[in-house]
Amino acid sequence: MTQEELLTLLLVAPLLLLQSLFLFTDARKRGHKYWFWGLWGLIQCPVPLIFYFIFARKVISKKKNIKEEPK
């Protein structure tokens, strides 16, 4: 293993572990499939995090309940 590969591994591994830990604990707290989110967070980055915020946390909603006042 070259020094460049080792450096990359040392940077990517903690990132994946932190992402997985966040997804696992937050999904568990909110009652979602925490094992799924935690394991998926270990595999790749940042797609699971983006999908978690869109589908599980529903950061982006389809309907906005904001009523605009007529001018």
PDB file of N, H, CA, C and O in Angstrom:
ATOM      1  N   MET A   1       0.840  -1.164   0.000  1.00  0.00           N
ATOM      2  CA  MET A   1       0.000   0.000   0.000  1.00  0.00           C
ATOM      3  C   MET A   1       0.896   1.242   0.000  1.00  0.00           C
ATOM      4  O   MET A   1       1.800   1.390   0.822  1.00  0.00           O
ATOM      5  N   THR A   2       0.611   2.111  -0.940  1.00  0.00           N
ATOM      6  H   THR A   2      -0.124   1.992  -1.609  1.00  0.00           H
ATOM      7  CA  THR A   2       1.424   3.320  -1.038  1.00  0.00           C
ATOM      8  C   THR A   2       1.007   4.326   0.043  1.00  0.00           C
ATOM      9  O   THR A   2      -0.025   4.175   0.696  1.00  0.00           O
ATOM     10  N   GLN A   3       1.820   5.324   0.201  1.00  0.00           N
ATOM     11  H   GLN A   3       2.659   5.447  -0.330  1.00  0.00           H
ATOM     12  CA  GLN A   3       1.537   6.327   1.216  1.00  0.00           C
ATOM     13  C   GLN A   3       0.289   7.133   0.857  1.00  0.00           C
ATOM     14  O   GLN A   3      -0.461   7.549   1.741  1.00  0.00           O
ATOM     15  N   GLU A   4       0.072   7.350  -0.421  1.00  0.00           N
ATOM     16  H   GLU A   4       0.681   7.013  -1.139  1.00  0.00           H
ATOM     17  CA  GLU A   4      -1.122   8.073  -0.871  1.00  0.00           C
ATOM     18  C   GLU A   4      -2.396   7.285  -0.562  1.00  0.00           C
ATOM     19  O   GLU A   4      -3.388   7.857  -0.110  1.00  0.00           O
ATOM     20  N   GLU A   5      -2.366   5.980  -0.804  1.00  0.00           N
ATOM     21  H   GLU A   5      -1.560   5.516  -1.171  1.00  0.00           H
ATOM     22  CA  GLU A   5      -3.523   5.141  -0.503  1.00  0.00           C
ATOM     23  C   GLU A   5      -3.800   5.096   0.999  1.00  0.00           C
ATOM     24  O   GLU A   5      -4.956   5.114   1.421  1.00  0.00           O
ATOM     25  N   LEU A   6      -2.749   5.040   1.793  1.00  0.00           N
ATOM     26  H   LEU A   6      -1.810   5.026   1.450  1.00  0.00           H
ATOM     27  CA  LEU A   6      -2.897   5.022   3.242  1.00  0.00           C
ATOM     28  C   LEU A   6      -3.499   6.327   3.752  1.00  0.00           C
ATOM     29  O   LEU A   6      -4.363   6.318   4.629  1.00  0.00           O
ATOM     30  N   LEU A   7      -3.043   7.441   3.206  1.00  0.00           N
ATOM     31  H   LEU A   7      -2.341   7.449   2.493  1.00  0.00           H
ATOM     32  CA  LEU A   7      -3.582   8.738   3.589  1.00  0.00           C
ATOM     33  C   LEU A   7      -5.062   8.845   3.222  1.00  0.00           C
ATOM     34  O   LEU A   7      -5.865   9.347   4.008  1.00  0.00           O
ATOM     35  N   THR A   8      -5.419   8.376   2.036  1.00  0.00           N
ATOM     36  H   THR A   8      -4.767   7.968   1.397  1.00  0.00           H
ATOM     37  CA  THR A   8      -6.814   8.385   1.605  1.00  0.00           C
ATOM     38  C   THR A   8      -7.671   7.538   2.540  1.00  0.00           C
ATOM     39  O   THR A   8      -8.764   7.947   2.932  1.00  0.00           O
ATOM     40  N   LEU A   9      -7.178   6.371   2.890  1.00  0.00           N
ATOM     41  H   LEU A   9      -6.290   6.039   2.572  1.00  0.00           H
ATOM     42  CA  LEU A   9      -7.899   5.486   3.799  1.00  0.00           C
ATOM     43  C   LEU A   9      -8.082   6.125   5.171  1.00  0.00           C
ATOM     44  O   LEU A   9      -9.143   6.001   5.784  1.00  0.00           O
ATOM     45  N   LEU A  10      -7.049   6.806   5.648  1.00  0.00           N
ATOM     46  H   LEU A  10      -6.188   6.907   5.151  1.00  0.00           H
ATOM     47  CA  LEU A  10      -7.138   7.459   6.955  1.00  0.00           C
ATOM     48  C   LEU A  10      -8.097   8.647   6.957  1.00  0.00           C
ATOM     49  O   LEU A  10      -8.600   9.025   8.015  1.00  0.00           O
ATOM     50  N   LEU A  11      -8.355   9.235   5.810  1.00  0.00           N
ATOM     51  H   LEU A  11      -7.946   8.929   4.950  1.00  0.00           H
ATOM     52  CA  LEU A  11      -9.305  10.338   5.710  1.00  0.00           C
ATOM     53  C   LEU A  11     -10.736   9.847   5.479  1.00  0.00           C
ATOM     54  O   LEU A  11     -11.682  10.420   6.018  1.00  0.00           O
ATOM     55  N   VAL A  12     -10.894   8.806   4.694  1.00  0.00           N
ATOM     56  H   VAL A  12     -10.126   8.340   4.256  1.00  0.00           H
ATOM     57  CA  VAL A  12     -12.228   8.331   4.318  1.00  0.00           C
ATOM     58  C   VAL A  12     -12.866   7.482   5.424  1.00  0.00           C
ATOM     59  O   VAL A  12     -14.066   7.606   5.669  1.00  0.00           O
ATOM     60  N   ALA A  13     -12.101   6.637   6.085  1.00  0.00           N
ATOM     61  H   ALA A  13     -11.126   6.536   5.885  1.00  0.00           H
ATOM     62  CA  ALA A  13     -12.654   5.736   7.096  1.00  0.00           C
ATOM     63  C   ALA A  13     -13.357   6.487   8.237  1.00  0.00           C
ATOM     64  O   ALA A  13     -14.484   6.128   8.578  1.00  0.00           O
ATOM     65  N   PRO A  14     -12.742   7.510   8.839  1.00  0.00           N
ATOM     66  CA  PRO A  14     -13.460   8.235   9.898  1.00  0.00           C
ATOM     67  C   PRO A  14     -14.708   8.956   9.381  1.00  0.00           C
ATOM     68  O   PRO A  14     -15.709   9.051  10.091  1.00  0.00           O
ATOM     69  N   LEU A  15     -14.649   9.462   8.148  1.00  0.00           N
ATOM     70  H   LEU A  15     -13.836   9.384   7.571  1.00  0.00           H
ATOM     71  CA  LEU A  15     -15.803  10.123   7.562  1.00  0.00           C
ATOM     72  C   LEU A  15     -16.980   9.164   7.447  1.00  0.00           C
ATOM     73  O   LEU A  15     -18.104   9.512   7.806  1.00  0.00           O
ATOM     74  N   LEU A  16     -16.726   7.962   6.948  1.00  0.00           N
ATOM     75  H   LEU A  16     -15.813   7.679   6.656  1.00  0.00           H
ATOM     76  CA  LEU A  16     -17.784   6.965   6.816  1.00  0.00           C
ATOM     77  C   LEU A  16     -18.304   6.515   8.182  1.00  0.00           C
ATOM     78  O   LEU A  16     -19.506   6.313   8.353  1.00  0.00           O
ATOM     79  N   LEU A  17     -17.409   6.359   9.143  1.00  0.00           N
ATOM     80  H   LEU A  17     -16.432   6.523   9.004  1.00  0.00           H
ATOM     81  CA  LEU A  17     -17.837   5.946  10.485  1.00  0.00           C
ATOM     82  C   LEU A  17     -18.693   7.022  11.152  1.00  0.00           C
ATOM     83  O   LEU A  17     -19.710   6.707  11.772  1.00  0.00           O
ATOM     84  N   LEU A  18     -18.298   8.266  11.033  1.00  0.00           N
ATOM     85  H   LEU A  18     -17.473   8.522  10.530  1.00  0.00           H
ATOM     86  CA  LEU A  18     -19.087   9.354  11.618  1.00  0.00           C
ATOM     87  C   LEU A  18     -20.452   9.481  10.952  1.00  0.00           C
ATOM     88  O   LEU A  18     -21.460   9.686  11.629  1.00  0.00           O
ATOM     89  N   GLN A  19     -20.486   9.361   9.638  1.00  0.00           N
ATOM     90  H   GLN A  19     -19.668   9.194   9.088  1.00  0.00           H
ATOM     91  CA  GLN A  19     -21.753   9.422   8.925  1.00  0.00           C
ATOM     92  C   GLN A  19     -22.660   8.281   9.359  1.00  0.00           C
ATOM     93  O   GLN A  19     -23.846   8.491   9.611  1.00  0.00           O
ATOM     94  N   SER A  20     -22.115   7.085   9.447  1.00  0.00           N
ATOM     95  H   SER A  20     -21.152   6.914   9.243  1.00  0.00           H
ATOM     96  CA  SER A  20     -22.890   5.927   9.842  1.00  0.00           C
ATOM     97  C   SER A  20     -23.410   6.059  11.276  1.00  0.00           C
ATOM     98  O   SER A  20     -24.559   5.723  11.561  1.00  0.00           O
ATOM     99  N   LEU A  21     -22.570   6.542  12.154  1.00  0.00           N
ATOM    100  H   LEU A  21     -21.636   6.815  11.922  1.00  0.00           H
ATOM    101  CA  LEU A  21     -22.971   6.735  13.543  1.00  0.00           C
ATOM    102  C   LEU A  21     -24.095   7.760  13.651  1.00  0.00           C
ATOM    103  O   LEU A  21     -25.063   7.553  14.383  1.00  0.00           O
ATOM    104  N   PHE A  22     -23.966   8.858  12.926  1.00  0.00           N
ATOM    105  H   PHE A  22     -23.180   9.027  12.332  1.00  0.00           H
ATOM    106  CA  PHE A  22     -25.025   9.867  12.946  1.00  0.00           C
ATOM    107  C   PHE A  22     -26.337   9.299  12.415  1.00  0.00           C
ATOM    108  O   PHE A  22     -27.385   9.470  13.038  1.00  0.00           O
ATOM    109  N   LEU A  23     -26.283   8.620  11.263  1.00  0.00           N
ATOM    110  H   LEU A  23     -25.431   8.481  10.757  1.00  0.00           H
ATOM    111  CA  LEU A  23     -27.500   8.071  10.674  1.00  0.00           C
ATOM    112  C   LEU A  23     -28.142   7.047  11.606  1.00  0.00           C
ATOM    113  O   LEU A  23     -29.361   7.047  11.779  1.00  0.00           O
ATOM    114  N   PHE A  24     -27.337   6.180  12.205  1.00  0.00           N
ATOM    115  H   PHE A  24     -26.347   6.179  12.064  1.00  0.00           H
ATOM    116  CA  PHE A  24     -27.856   5.147  13.111  1.00  0.00           C
ATOM    117  C   PHE A  24     -28.542   5.767  14.324  1.00  0.00           C
ATOM    118  O   PHE A  24     -29.674   5.408  14.648  1.00  0.00           O
ATOM    119  N   THR A  25     -27.871   6.686  14.987  1.00  0.00           N
ATOM    120  H   THR A  25     -26.951   6.978  14.723  1.00  0.00           H
ATOM    121  CA  THR A  25     -28.431   7.257  16.216  1.00  0.00           C
ATOM    122  C   THR A  25     -29.642   8.142  15.940  1.00  0.00           C
ATOM    123  O   THR A  25     -30.618   8.106  16.690  1.00  0.00           O
ATOM    124  N   ASP A  26     -29.591   8.930  14.880  1.00  0.00           N
ATOM    125  H   ASP A  26     -28.798   8.960  14.271  1.00  0.00           H
ATOM    126  CA  ASP A  26     -30.716   9.806  14.576  1.00  0.00           C
ATOM    127  C   ASP A  26     -31.933   9.012  14.111  1.00  0.00           C
ATOM    128  O   ASP A  26     -33.060   9.326  14.494  1.00  0.00           O
ATOM    129  N   ALA A  27     -31.716   7.991  13.291  1.00  0.00           N
ATOM    130  H   ALA A  27     -30.800   7.736  12.980  1.00  0.00           H
ATOM    131  CA  ALA A  27     -32.832   7.162  12.835  1.00  0.00           C
ATOM    132  C   ALA A  27     -33.435   6.381  14.003  1.00  0.00           C
ATOM    133  O   ALA A  27     -34.650   6.187  14.054  1.00  0.00           O
ATOM    134  N   ARG A  28     -32.619   5.943  14.914  1.00  0.00           N
ATOM    135  H   ARG A  28     -31.632   6.101  14.872  1.00  0.00           H
ATOM    136  CA  ARG A  28     -33.123   5.225  16.088  1.00  0.00           C
ATOM    137  C   ARG A  28     -33.954   6.149  16.968  1.00  0.00           C
ATOM    138  O   ARG A  28     -34.996   5.750  17.486  1.00  0.00           O
ATOM    139  N   LYS A  29     -33.496   7.372  17.134  1.00  0.00           N
ATOM    140  H   LYS A  29     -32.649   7.697  16.713  1.00  0.00           H
ATOM    141  CA  LYS A  29     -34.209   8.355  17.950  1.00  0.00           C
ATOM    142  C   LYS A  29     -35.560   8.704  17.324  1.00  0.00           C
ATOM    143  O   LYS A  29     -36.531   8.947  18.040  1.00  0.00           O
ATOM    144  N   ARG A  30     -35.623   8.732  15.998  1.00  0.00           N
ATOM    145  H   ARG A  30     -34.834   8.535  15.416  1.00  0.00           H
ATOM    146  CA  ARG A  30     -36.842   9.131  15.302  1.00  0.00           C
ATOM    147  C   ARG A  30     -37.729   7.961  14.896  1.00  0.00           C
ATOM    148  O   ARG A  30     -38.790   8.167  14.307  1.00  0.00           O
ATOM    149  N   GLY A  31     -37.304   6.724  15.206  1.00  0.00           N
ATOM    150  H   GLY A  31     -36.442   6.557  15.684  1.00  0.00           H
ATOM    151  CA  GLY A  31     -38.147   5.561  14.937  1.00  0.00           C
ATOM    152  C   GLY A  31     -38.107   5.055  13.510  1.00  0.00           C
ATOM    153  O   GLY A  31     -39.071   4.449  13.043  1.00  0.00           O
ATOM    154  N   HIS A  32     -37.014   5.291  12.814  1.00  0.00           N
ATOM    155  H   HIS A  32     -36.230   5.783  13.193  1.00  0.00           H
ATOM    156  CA  HIS A  32     -36.877   4.787  11.446  1.00  0.00           C
ATOM    157  C   HIS A  32     -36.053   3.499  11.469  1.00  0.00           C
ATOM    158  O   HIS A  32     -35.638   3.052  12.538  1.00  0.00           O
ATOM    159  N   LYS A  33     -35.822   2.917  10.333  1.00  0.00           N
ATOM    160  H   LYS A  33     -36.159   3.280   9.465  1.00  0.00           H
ATOM    161  CA  LYS A  33     -35.036   1.677  10.219  1.00  0.00           C
ATOM    162  C   LYS A  33     -33.566   1.985  10.442  1.00  0.00           C
ATOM    163  O   LYS A  33     -32.812   2.201   9.493  1.00  0.00           O
ATOM    164  N   TYR A  34     -33.171   2.003  11.696  1.00  0.00           N
ATOM    165  H   TYR A  34     -33.783   1.827  12.467  1.00  0.00           H
ATOM    166  CA  TYR A  34     -31.834   2.485  12.050  1.00  0.00           C
ATOM    167  C   TYR A  34     -30.721   1.570  11.577  1.00  0.00           C
ATOM    168  O   TYR A  34     -29.646   2.061  11.231  1.00  0.00           O
ATOM    169  N   TRP A  35     -30.929   0.253  11.547  1.00  0.00           N
ATOM    170  H   TRP A  35     -31.802  -0.146  11.828  1.00  0.00           H
ATOM    171  CA  TRP A  35     -29.878  -0.643  11.055  1.00  0.00           C
ATOM    172  C   TRP A  35     -29.625  -0.409   9.568  1.00  0.00           C
ATOM    173  O   TRP A  35     -28.478  -0.413   9.121  1.00  0.00           O
ATOM    174  N   PHE A  36     -30.678  -0.211   8.818  1.00  0.00           N
ATOM    175  H   PHE A  36     -31.610  -0.208   9.180  1.00  0.00           H
ATOM    176  CA  PHE A  36     -30.535   0.060   7.392  1.00  0.00           C
ATOM    177  C   PHE A  36     -29.723   1.328   7.152  1.00  0.00           C
ATOM    178  O   PHE A  36     -28.777   1.327   6.364  1.00  0.00           O
ATOM    179  N   TRP A  37     -30.099   2.419   7.840  1.00  0.00           N
ATOM    180  H   TRP A  37     -30.867   2.420   8.481  1.00  0.00           H
ATOM    181  CA  TRP A  37     -29.414   3.690   7.629  1.00  0.00           C
ATOM    182  C   TRP A  37     -27.972   3.627   8.094  1.00  0.00           C
ATOM    183  O   TRP A  37     -27.086   4.185   7.447  1.00  0.00           O
ATOM    184  N   GLY A  38     -27.727   2.949   9.215  1.00  0.00           N
ATOM    185  H   GLY A  38     -28.447   2.496   9.741  1.00  0.00           H
ATOM    186  CA  GLY A  38     -26.362   2.835   9.722  1.00  0.00           C
ATOM    187  C   GLY A  38     -25.448   2.044   8.803  1.00  0.00           C
ATOM    188  O   GLY A  38     -24.314   2.447   8.545  1.00  0.00           O
ATOM    189  N   LEU A  39     -25.951   0.906   8.305  1.00  0.00           N
ATOM    190  H   LEU A  39     -26.873   0.579   8.514  1.00  0.00           H
ATOM    191  CA  LEU A  39     -25.138   0.089   7.401  1.00  0.00           C
ATOM    192  C   LEU A  39     -24.926   0.773   6.056  1.00  0.00           C
ATOM    193  O   LEU A  39     -23.835   0.717   5.489  1.00  0.00           O
ATOM    194  N   TRP A  40     -25.960   1.409   5.556  1.00  0.00           N
ATOM    195  H   TRP A  40     -26.846   1.454   6.017  1.00  0.00           H
ATOM    196  CA  TRP A  40     -25.816   2.097   4.275  1.00  0.00           C
ATOM    197  C   TRP A  40     -24.837   3.260   4.401  1.00  0.00           C
ATOM    198  O   TRP A  40     -24.117   3.578   3.454  1.00  0.00           O
ATOM    199  N   GLY A  41     -24.813   3.891   5.566  1.00  0.00           N
ATOM    200  H   GLY A  41     -25.397   3.633   6.335  1.00  0.00           H
ATOM    201  CA  GLY A  41     -23.874   4.981   5.793  1.00  0.00           C
ATOM    202  C   GLY A  41     -22.419   4.534   5.798  1.00  0.00           C
ATOM    203  O   GLY A  41     -21.526   5.341   5.540  1.00  0.00           O
ATOM    204  N   LEU A  42     -22.168   3.254   6.089  1.00  0.00           N
ATOM    205  H   LEU A  42     -22.893   2.599   6.299  1.00  0.00           H
ATOM    206  CA  LEU A  42     -20.797   2.729   6.058  1.00  0.00           C
ATOM    207  C   LEU A  42     -20.296   2.450   4.647  1.00  0.00           C
ATOM    208  O   LEU A  42     -19.089   2.389   4.412  1.00  0.00           O
ATOM    209  N   ILE A  43     -21.208   2.285   3.725  1.00  0.00           N
ATOM    210  H   ILE A  43     -22.189   2.335   3.915  1.00  0.00           H
ATOM    211  CA  ILE A  43     -20.842   1.853   2.377  1.00  0.00           C
ATOM    212  C   ILE A  43     -20.368   3.003   1.495  1.00  0.00           C
ATOM    213  O   ILE A  43     -19.361   2.881   0.797  1.00  0.00           O
ATOM    214  N   GLN A  44     -21.095   4.122   1.526  1.00  0.00           N
ATOM    215  H   GLN A  44     -21.913   4.221   2.093  1.00  0.00           H
ATOM    216  CA  GLN A  44     -20.732   5.229   0.641  1.00  0.00           C
ATOM    217  C   GLN A  44     -21.057   6.561   1.293  1.00  0.00           C
ATOM    218  O   GLN A  44     -21.756   6.622   2.305  1.00  0.00           O
ATOM    219  N   CYS A  45     -20.549   7.607   0.708  1.00  0.00           N
ATOM    220  H   CYS A  45     -19.981   7.557  -0.114  1.00  0.00           H
ATOM    221  CA  CYS A  45     -20.761   8.950   1.241  1.00  0.00           C
ATOM    222  C   CYS A  45     -20.886   9.908   0.068  1.00  0.00           C
ATOM    223  O   CYS A  45     -20.164   9.712  -0.910  1.00  0.00           O
ATOM    224  N   PRO A  46     -21.689  10.869   0.078  1.00  0.00           N
ATOM    225  CA  PRO A  46     -22.700  11.378   0.985  1.00  0.00           C
ATOM    226  C   PRO A  46     -24.118  10.994   0.594  1.00  0.00           C
ATOM    227  O   PRO A  46     -25.070  11.532   1.161  1.00  0.00           O
ATOM    228  N   VAL A  47     -24.291  10.079  -0.359  1.00  0.00           N
ATOM    229  H   VAL A  47     -23.519   9.643  -0.820  1.00  0.00           H
ATOM    230  CA  VAL A  47     -25.632   9.733  -0.848  1.00  0.00           C
ATOM    231  C   VAL A  47     -26.569   9.274   0.269  1.00  0.00           C
ATOM    232  O   VAL A  47     -27.706   9.744   0.306  1.00  0.00           O
ATOM    233  N   PRO A  48     -26.163   8.378   1.189  1.00  0.00           N
ATOM    234  CA  PRO A  48     -27.099   7.989   2.250  1.00  0.00           C
ATOM    235  C   PRO A  48     -27.540   9.161   3.119  1.00  0.00           C
ATOM    236  O   PRO A  48     -28.690   9.213   3.554  1.00  0.00           O
ATOM    237  N   LEU A  49     -26.653  10.081   3.369  1.00  0.00           N
ATOM    238  H   LEU A  49     -25.718  10.040   3.016  1.00  0.00           H
ATOM    239  CA  LEU A  49     -26.979  11.247   4.183  1.00  0.00           C
ATOM    240  C   LEU A  49     -28.001  12.133   3.478  1.00  0.00           C
ATOM    241  O   LEU A  49     -28.941  12.620   4.106  1.00  0.00           O
ATOM    242  N   ILE A  50     -27.823  12.339   2.191  1.00  0.00           N
ATOM    243  H   ILE A  50     -27.059  11.942   1.681  1.00  0.00           H
ATOM    244  CA  ILE A  50     -28.760  13.144   1.410  1.00  0.00           C
ATOM    245  C   ILE A  50     -30.128  12.483   1.372  1.00  0.00           C
ATOM    246  O   ILE A  50     -31.143  13.146   1.588  1.00  0.00           O
ATOM    247  N   PHE A  51     -30.167  11.175   1.098  1.00  0.00           N
ATOM    248  H   PHE A  51     -29.342  10.637   0.923  1.00  0.00           H
ATOM    249  CA  PHE A  51     -31.433  10.450   1.060  1.00  0.00           C
ATOM    250  C   PHE A  51     -32.108  10.433   2.424  1.00  0.00           C
ATOM    251  O   PHE A  51     -33.333  10.515   2.511  1.00  0.00           O
ATOM    252  N   TYR A  52     -31.325  10.328   3.484  1.00  0.00           N
ATOM    253  H   TYR A  52     -30.329  10.262   3.414  1.00  0.00           H
ATOM    254  CA  TYR A  52     -31.901  10.326   4.826  1.00  0.00           C
ATOM    255  C   TYR A  52     -32.602  11.642   5.113  1.00  0.00           C
ATOM    256  O   TYR A  52     -33.714  11.651   5.642  1.00  0.00           O
ATOM    257  N   PHE A  53     -31.969  12.743   4.773  1.00  0.00           N
ATOM    258  H   PHE A  53     -31.066  12.736   4.344  1.00  0.00           H
ATOM    259  CA  PHE A  53     -32.585  14.042   5.029  1.00  0.00           C
ATOM    260  C   PHE A  53     -33.821  14.267   4.160  1.00  0.00           C
ATOM    261  O   PHE A  53     -34.764  14.931   4.591  1.00  0.00           O
ATOM    262  N   ILE A  54     -33.829  13.725   2.948  1.00  0.00           N
ATOM    263  H   ILE A  54     -33.063  13.185   2.598  1.00  0.00           H
ATOM    264  CA  ILE A  54     -34.981  13.919   2.066  1.00  0.00           C
ATOM    265  C   ILE A  54     -36.136  13.005   2.461  1.00  0.00           C
ATOM    266  O   ILE A  54     -37.271  13.469   2.572  1.00  0.00           O
ATOM    267  N   PHE A  55     -35.873  11.708   2.677  1.00  0.00           N
ATOM    268  H   PHE A  55     -34.952  11.330   2.586  1.00  0.00           H
ATOM    269  CA  PHE A  55     -36.951  10.751   2.876  1.00  0.00           C
ATOM    270  C   PHE A  55     -37.299  10.479   4.338  1.00  0.00           C
ATOM    271  O   PHE A  55     -38.480  10.357   4.664  1.00  0.00           O
ATOM    272  N   ALA A  56     -36.330  10.381   5.208  1.00  0.00           N
ATOM    273  H   ALA A  56     -35.371  10.480   4.943  1.00  0.00           H
ATOM    274  CA  ALA A  56     -36.627  10.052   6.606  1.00  0.00           C
ATOM    275  C   ALA A  56     -36.927  11.304   7.422  1.00  0.00           C
ATOM    276  O   ALA A  56     -37.889  11.321   8.190  1.00  0.00           O
ATOM    277  N   ARG A  57     -36.131  12.336   7.270  1.00  0.00           N
ATOM    278  H   ARG A  57     -35.349  12.322   6.646  1.00  0.00           H
ATOM    279  CA  ARG A  57     -36.344  13.564   8.029  1.00  0.00           C
ATOM    280  C   ARG A  57     -37.322  14.503   7.331  1.00  0.00           C
ATOM    281  O   ARG A  57     -37.827  15.444   7.943  1.00  0.00           O
ATOM    282  N   LYS A  58     -37.587  14.253   6.064  1.00  0.00           N
ATOM    283  H   LYS A  58     -37.177  13.488   5.567  1.00  0.00           H
ATOM    284  CA  LYS A  58     -38.501  15.058   5.254  1.00  0.00           C
ATOM    285  C   LYS A  58     -38.190  16.546   5.339  1.00  0.00           C
ATOM    286  O   LYS A  58     -39.053  17.370   5.642  1.00  0.00           O
ATOM    287  N   VAL A  59     -36.944  16.856   5.066  1.00  0.00           N
ATOM    288  H   VAL A  59     -36.243  16.187   4.820  1.00  0.00           H
ATOM    289  CA  VAL A  59     -36.507  18.250   5.053  1.00  0.00           C
ATOM    290  C   VAL A  59     -37.181  18.989   3.902  1.00  0.00           C
ATOM    291  O   VAL A  59     -37.577  20.147   4.036  1.00  0.00           O
ATOM    292  N   ILE A  60     -37.301  18.304   2.778  1.00  0.00           N
ATOM    293  H   ILE A  60     -36.978  17.364   2.670  1.00  0.00           H
ATOM    294  CA  ILE A  60     -37.976  18.877   1.615  1.00  0.00           C
ATOM    295  C   ILE A  60     -39.352  18.239   1.533  1.00  0.00           C
ATOM    296  O   ILE A  60     -39.460  17.032   1.318  1.00  0.00           O
ATOM    297  N   SER A  61     -40.394  19.019   1.699  1.00  0.00           N
ATOM    298  H   SER A  61     -40.306  20.000   1.874  1.00  0.00           H
ATOM    299  CA  SER A  61     -41.742  18.464   1.635  1.00  0.00           C
ATOM    300  C   SER A  61     -42.395  18.847   0.312  1.00  0.00           C
ATOM    301  O   SER A  61     -42.067  19.865  -0.297  1.00  0.00           O
ATOM    302  N   LYS A  62     -43.328  18.000  -0.111  1.00  0.00           N
ATOM    303  H   LYS A  62     -43.594  17.172   0.384  1.00  0.00           H
ATOM    304  CA  LYS A  62     -43.998  18.255  -1.375  1.00  0.00           C
ATOM    305  C   LYS A  62     -45.001  19.394  -1.266  1.00  0.00           C
ATOM    306  O   LYS A  62     -45.153  20.188  -2.195  1.00  0.00           O
ATOM    307  N   LYS A  63     -45.683  19.471  -0.131  1.00  0.00           N
ATOM    308  H   LYS A  63     -45.559  18.826   0.623  1.00  0.00           H
ATOM    309  CA  LYS A  63     -46.686  20.511   0.065  1.00  0.00           C
ATOM    310  C   LYS A  63     -46.191  21.501   1.104  1.00  0.00           C
ATOM    311  O   LYS A  63     -45.685  21.117   2.158  1.00  0.00           O
ATOM    312  N   LYS A  64     -46.339  22.728   0.805  1.00  0.00           N
ATOM    313  H   LYS A  64     -46.751  23.040  -0.052  1.00  0.00           H
ATOM    314  CA  LYS A  64     -45.997  23.765   1.775  1.00  0.00           C
ATOM    315  C   LYS A  64     -47.294  24.274   2.381  1.00  0.00           C
ATOM    316  O   LYS A  64     -48.230  24.627   1.663  1.00  0.00           O
ATOM    317  N   ASN A  65     -47.342  24.309   3.684  1.00  0.00           N
ATOM    318  H   ASN A  65     -46.582  24.022   4.267  1.00  0.00           H
ATOM    319  CA  ASN A  65     -48.532  24.752   4.388  1.00  0.00           C
ATOM    320  C   ASN A  65     -48.476  26.232   4.735  1.00  0.00           C
ATOM    321  O   ASN A  65     -49.145  26.685   5.664  1.00  0.00           O
ATOM    322  N   ILE A  66     -47.704  26.958   4.014  1.00  0.00           N
ATOM    323  H   ILE A  66     -47.160  26.590   3.259  1.00  0.00           H
ATOM    324  CA  ILE A  66     -47.574  28.384   4.257  1.00  0.00           C
ATOM    325  C   ILE A  66     -48.632  29.110   3.430  1.00  0.00           C
ATOM    326  O   ILE A  66     -48.667  29.003   2.204  1.00  0.00           O
ATOM    327  N   LYS A  67     -49.477  29.837   4.115  1.00  0.00           N
ATOM    328  H   LYS A  67     -49.449  29.924   5.111  1.00  0.00           H
ATOM    329  CA  LYS A  67     -50.517  30.594   3.424  1.00  0.00           C
ATOM    330  C   LYS A  67     -49.992  32.000   3.156  1.00  0.00           C
ATOM    331  O   LYS A  67     -49.549  32.709   4.061  1.00  0.00           O
ATOM    332  N   GLU A  68     -50.056  32.366   1.920  1.00  0.00           N
ATOM    333  H   GLU A  68     -50.415  31.791   1.185  1.00  0.00           H
ATOM    334  CA  GLU A  68     -49.608  33.700   1.556  1.00  0.00           C
ATOM    335  C   GLU A  68     -50.789  34.659   1.633  1.00  0.00           C
ATOM    336  O   GLU A  68     -51.895  34.343   1.194  1.00  0.00           O
ATOM    337  N   GLU A  69     -50.539  35.818   2.191  1.00  0.00           N
ATOM    338  H   GLU A  69     -49.641  36.074   2.548  1.00  0.00           H
ATOM    339  CA  GLU A  69     -51.580  36.822   2.287  1.00  0.00           C
ATOM    340  C   GLU A  69     -51.706  37.546   0.953  1.00  0.00           C
ATOM    341  O   GLU A  69     -50.702  37.918   0.346  1.00  0.00           O
ATOM    342  N   PRO A  70     -52.943  37.745   0.498  1.00  0.00           N
ATOM    343  CA  PRO A  70     -53.110  38.488  -0.765  1.00  0.00           C
ATOM    344  C   PRO A  70     -52.706  39.942  -0.587  1.00  0.00           C
ATOM    345  O   PRO A  70     -52.912  40.534   0.473  1.00  0.00           O
ATOM    346  N   LYS A  71     -52.131  40.502  -1.629  1.00  0.00           N
ATOM    347  H   LYS A  71     -51.963  40.021  -2.489  1.00  0.00           H
ATOM    348  CA  LYS A  71     -51.668  41.895  -1.564  1.00  0.00           C
ATOM    349  C   LYS A  71     -52.676  42.825  -2.165  1.00  0.00           C
ATOM    350  O   LYS A  71     -52.456  44.036  -2.198  1.00  0.00           O
TER     351      LYS A  71
END
